[in-house]
């Protein structure tokens, strides 16, 4: 029996939904809302070099509108990918309805 880490699964589903929306609607990553979100994340996490590095990577991804690196983060199954998804500032690109759909999808994954 496989143990499913709910937080990791939720974040992976959320970032997948974001990636799909960005690609489908050709959304830029570098927006005022995303930059505000990134700043908010910076203000609420530890100042450790590890978290600073993760957030600096997000800043470069946003500045460069680097959808390919976003795709790599979404597909990654390692600890770095988990942390990048966990600290992602991109959640603001989804509407409340889209976020609720991800939670519905999570329930479907868990119940299978």
N, C-alpha and C positions, 0 to 999 in steps of 0.2 A: 504494500500500500504506500503510495506517495504522499508525503506531507506537503501541503500547500501553505506557503506563507502568504497570508491574506494581504498584508501591506505590499509585499513585492508584486504579487499578482495584480492588485488594484493599480499600483503605479505603472506597471507594464501595460495594462489595458488602457489606462488614461493617456499615456504617452503615445500608444498606438493610435488612439482616436485623434489625438492632436496631429500626429504625422499624417494620417489619412486626410484630415481636414485641410492642413497646409498644402498638401499635394493636390487635392481635389479642387480647392478654391484659389490656388496660387497665392496663399497668404504670405506676406513678409513676416519674418521672425522679429525684425528690428522695428518695433513699434513703441510708442510711448507707454502703453499699458504693460508690455513685456518688460521694458526697462524699469518701470516702477515696481513691478513684481520682483525682478532680480534684486533691486535695492532693498525691498522689504525682506527678502530671504536673507540677504547679507546682514541685515540688522538683527535677525532673530536666530542666527546660528552662531556656534562657537567660533572664536577667532583663530582656531587652530590652523596650522599651515595646510592640513589636508582639506578642510572645508573651504579655505580661501582658494586653494588650487582648483577645486571643483567649480566654485563660483566664477573664477577667472576663465575657466574653460567655457562655461555657459556664456559669459560675456563675449568671448570671441565667436562662439557659434551664432549668437544673436547679431552681433555687428556684421558678420560675414553672410548672414542669411544662409547658413550652412546646413541645408536640408540633408545632405548626404551623411554628415556626422550625426545629426539627429536620428536618422535611420539606423546608424550603427549603434547608438545608445539604446534605441527601442529594441533592437534585436539581440543585444548583449545579455548574456546570462551570468556574467561574473559580478563580483562585489562592486567593482568600479561602475559598471552599468547600473546596478541597483542604486548606488549613491547618487549618480548623475540624475536618474529618474526621480529619486526622492527629493532632490533639491532643484528640480526643474522650475523655471519661472514661467513656463509656457501654458500653465493651466488656464490662464486668463483668455486664451484663444478659444476656449470652449464656452458655450452658453450653459446656463443652468440645466436646461433640458438635455443637452449633450452629456453633461456630467452625470445626470441621473440615469441616462441610458447606459453609461459605462458601469454604474453600480448594478443595474439590472443584469448586464452581461456578466459581472462578477458573480452574482448569485447563481447564474446558469452554470458557470465554470465550477463553482464550489459544489453544486448539487449533483454534478455528473460523476 
